[in-house]
Amino acid sequence: TAPVLSHIRQDQTKSLFLGETKAAFDFQQLKDFPKLELLSIRESKAIFDCAYISELPALTELLLIGVKKVLNVEQLLEMKSLKYLTIMDSGGPIKKKMKPLFLEYGFEELDIEFA
């Protein structure tokens, strides 16, 4: 079967909201959205790897709420464009020793208290 996001104009999409994705959902498809500025993922049973979005040049806002598991969260700190970050109820991807790095990064808005 074709990837779910293949029917969306990837070269023009600026905002994407994904909800209640199943465990088999392939987030790797997101790397093909070069103009994506806002990504919101809610209530996902699939594992989300931040490496898939780490090279999106326009991404300024990321919301991960109720995502089963988040991997490679440290790669978000390498994204110069990312200004707003919310991670809630997502399996605690930001470990205690890593939290100061996120606090010092300089996000305009950061909500990771209940990650």
PATI-298395 format. One record per residue: residue in one letter; x, y, z negated of N, C-alpha, C, O in turn. Coordinates in steps of 0.05 Angstrom, whole numbers, plus 32768, in hexadecimal, padded with zeros to 4 digits. Example, Ala and Ser with C-alpha at 12.3 -4.5 7.8 and 13.67 -1.06 7.14 Angstrom:
# residues 2
a81087F8E7F6480F67FA67F6481087FBE7F64811D7FBE7F57s81017FD37F7281117FEB7F71810280017F63810C80177F5F
This chain:
# residues 115
t80117FE88000800080008000801180198000802880197FF7a8007802F800B80158048800C801680557FF0800480517FE0p802C80637FEA802E80727FD1801680857FCE800E80927FE2v800C80887FB67FF580997FB07FF980B57FBA7FE680C27FC4l801180C07FB6801580DC7FBC801C80E27FDA802180F97FE1s801C80CD7FEA802480D18006801080E18017801780EB802Ch7FF880E4800D7FE380F2801C7FE2811080147FD1811F801Ei7FF4811980037FF681347FFA800C8142800A80208136800Fr8007815B8011801C816B802080338170800E803381857FFFq8046815F800E805D81617FFB806E817A7FFF807981847FECd806F818380178080819B801D807381B58015808081CA8016q805981B4800D804B81CD8006803F81CD7FEA803681E17FE0t803F81B67FDD803281B37FC3804281C17FAD805A81BC7FAAk803581D37F9E804281E27F89803A81D87F6D804981DC7F5As802281CD7F6A801881C37F51800D81A77F547FFF81A17F68l801381967F418009817B7F42800181717F26801181737F13f7FE981677F247FDE815D7F0B7FD881407F0F7FC881387F20l7FE5812F7EFF7FE081127F007FD581087EE57FE1810E7ED0g7FBF80FA7EE67FB480F07ECD7FAD80D37ECE7FA580C97EE3e7FB080C67EB87FA980AA7EB47FB580987EC97FA780877ED5t7FCF809B7ECE7FDC808A7EE17FE1806E7ED57FE6806C7EBDk7FDF805A7EE57FE3803E7EDC800180387ED9801280477EE3a800780227ECC8023801B7EC6803480177EE0804C801C7EDFa802880107EF68037800C7F0E803B80257F1F804880247F34f8031803C7F15803480557F258052805C7F288061805A7F16d805980637F41807580697F47807A80887F47807380957F5Bf808480927F31808A80AF7F2F80A180B77F4180A680CF7F44q80AF80A57F4C80C680AB7F5E80BC80BB7F7680CC80CA7F83q80A380B97F7D809780C87F93809980E67F8F809980F57FA2l809C80EF7F76809D810B7F7080B5811A7F7B80B581327F7Fk80CA810B7F7F80E381187F8A80DF81237FA680F081327FAFd80CA811C7FB380C481267FCE80B3813F7FCF80A881467FE4f80B1814D7FB880A181667FB780B3817E7FB180B481877F9Ap80C281887FC580D6819C7FC080CB81B77FB680DA81C67FAAk80B281BD7FBB80A781D77FB3809681D57F99808A81E87F91l809781BE7F8D808781BA7F74809181CC7F5E80A881CC7F57e807E81DC7F53808581EF7F3D807981E57F23808581EA7F0El806281D87F24805581CF7F0B804E81B27F0E804281A97F22l805681A27EFA804F81867EF98043817F7EDE805081847EC9s802B81757EDF801E816D7EC68016814F7EC8800881477EDBi802081407EB5801981237EB5800D811D7E9A801881237E85r7FF581127E9A7FE6810C7E817FDC80EF7E817FD380E47E95e7FDF80E47E6A7FD480C97E657FDE80B57E7A7FCE80A97E88s7FF880B17E7B8003809F7E8E800D80857E81801B80877E6Ck8007806F7E8C801180557E82802B804E7E908039803B7E88a8032805D7EA4804B80597EB3806380667EA4805F807A7E96i807A805C7EA8809280687E9D809B807F7EAF809B807C7EC8f80A080967EA380A880AD7EB280C680B27EAE80D080B57E98d80D580B27EC480F280B77EC480F780D47ECD80F280DA7EE4c810280E47EBC810781007EC3811B81037EDA811D81187EE6a812A80EE7EDF813D80EF7EF6812E80F37F10813A80FE7F23y811580EA7F12810680EE7F2A8100810B7F3180FB81117F48i8100811C7F1D80F981387F228111814B7F1D810F81637F22s812781407F14813E81517F0C814981627F23815781757F1De8144815C7F3B814F816B7F518139817B7F60813E81847F77l8122817F7F54810D818F7F60811481AC7F5B811281B57F44p811C81BB7F6F812781D67F6B811381EB7F62811B81FF7F56a80F981E77F6680E581FB7F5F80D681F57F4580C682067F3Dl80DA81DE7F3980CA81D67F2280D081E87F0A80E681E97F00t80BB81F77F0280BE82097EEB80AF82007ED380B682087EBCe809B81EF7ED7808A81E67EC0808581C87EC1807C81BE7ED6l808A81BB7EAA8085819E7EA8807581997E8F807D81A17E79l805F818A7E92804F81817E7B804D81637E7C804381587E90l805681567E67805381397E65804481347E4B804E81377E35i802B812B7E4E801A81277E37800E810B7E387FFF81057E4Ag801480FC7E24800980E07E23801680CE7E37800980BB7E41v802F80D27E3D803E80C17E50804A80AA7E3F805780AF7E2Bk804680927E48804F807A7E38806C807C7E30807380787E19k807D80817E44809A80837E3E80A780967E5280A180967E69v80BA80A67E4780C880BA7E5780E680B37E5580F180B17E3Fl80F380B17E6C810F80AA7E6E812080C27E78811580D37E85n813980C27E71814C80D67E7B814480F37E77814781047E88v813880F87E5F812E81127E59814481277E59813F813F7E5De815D811F7E54817381327E538178813F7E6E818481547E70q816F81327E848172813D7E9E816281577EA2816881677EB4l814E815B7E92813E81737E93814F818B7E8C814A81A27E95l816381877E7C8175819D7E74818781A77E8A819481BC7E88e818981987EA08199819F7EB7818981AD7ECC819481B67EE1m816F81B07EC7815E81BD7EDB815D81DB7ED6815081E47EC3k816A81EA7EE6816C82077EE3815182157EE6814C822A7EDAs813F82097EF6812582167EFB811082117EE580FD82217EE2l811481FD7ED4810081F57EC080FF820A7EAA8112820E7E9Bk80E782167EA680E4822B7E9280D082247E7C80D2822D7E66y80BD82127E8380A7820B7E7180A781EC7E6E80A481DE7E82l80A981E27E5680AA81C57E52809881BE7E3A809A81C87E24t808681AB7E3F807581A07E2B807681827E2D807181767E42i807E81757E17807D81587E15806F81517DFB807881587DE5m805881437DFD8048813C7DE6803F811F7DE8803881157DFDd803F81117DD1803480F67DCF803F80E47DE5803080D77DF3s805A80E47DE8806680D57DFE807D80C37DF5809180C07E03g807A80B77DDE808D80A37DD580A780AE7DC980BA809F7DC6g80A880C87DC380C080D47DB780D980D37DC880ED80C97DBEp80D880DD7DE080F080DC7DF2810780EE7DE9811E80E97DF0i810181037DDA811681157DD1811E810D7DB5811081137DA1k813581017DB3813F80F77D9A8149810E7D88814E81247D92k814B81097D6E8152811E7D5B816B812D7D62816C81457D60k8180811E7D6A8199812B7D718198813B7D8B81A8814D7D8Fm818581367D9C818281437DB58171815C7DB38172816E7DC4k8160815D7D9E814D81737D9B815A818F7D9B815081A17DA8p817181937D8D817E81AE7D8E818581B77DAA818581CF7DB0l818D81A47DBB819481AB7DD7817C81B77DE5817F81CA7DF5f816581AC7DE0814D81B77DED814581D27DE1813D81E47DF0l814981D57DC7814281EE7DBA815582057DC3814D821C7DC5e816E81FE7DC9818282127DD1818282187DEF818E822B7DF8y817482077DFF8175820A7E1C816B82257E268176822F7E3Ag815882307E19814D82497E22813382477E32812E82597E42f812482337E2D810982317E3A80F982497E3180FB82527E1Be80E882537E4480D682697E3D80C0825F7E2A80B7826D7E19e80B982467E2E80A582397E1D80AD821B7E1A80B2820D7E2El80AE82127E0180B681F77DFB80A481EB7DE680A281F67DD0d809881D47DEC808781C77DD9808F81A97DD9808581997DEAi80A081A17DC780AA81867DC580A7817A7DA980B081657DA3e809A818A7D98809881827D7C808B81677D78809381587D66f807781607D88806981477D86806D81357D9E805B81277DA7a808681367DA9808D81267DC1808A81097DBB808F80F87DCD
